[in-house]
Amino acid sequence: MGRPKRDIRAAGEESTTPPDQLTSTQSVAKVIKREGNSLYTCSLPDQRIVLVELAARFRNTVWTKRGGYVLVDLAPPEEQKGKVQGEIVNVVANEKEWRKQSYWPKEFPRFTYEDEDEDEESTVGRMPPSDSEDD
């Protein structure tokens, strides 16, 4: 039998609302890669790479994609089990709401499409250069 819908809805609602404050062990992280079996490689704001596990209440209900953001709770070194360094306690579903919070790291800027090469002329719609330009 599947999970009750109330559990799925509760997990979904929980992931859309950001917490008011973070504890000292919690941090926002960016998902780099899915390792399988609910394990994810994430990048912390201080550029550390950590392996974290998705909390059991989110498994098969909430999915994360590469480049998405999650809230991780890092375990102290003496409590770590194997290579897993922490747990994903929340998945950032509504990034706009999360970015308004004071604890959102400045190291994760909002991605914008800006033309960095404004000085360079565009070749869109032009013919390729011919071999006989000397004529």
Helices and strands as residue ranges (DSSP letters): H 5-16, E 26-36, E 39-43, E 49-54, G 56-58, E 69-74, G 77-79, E 86-91, H 95-99
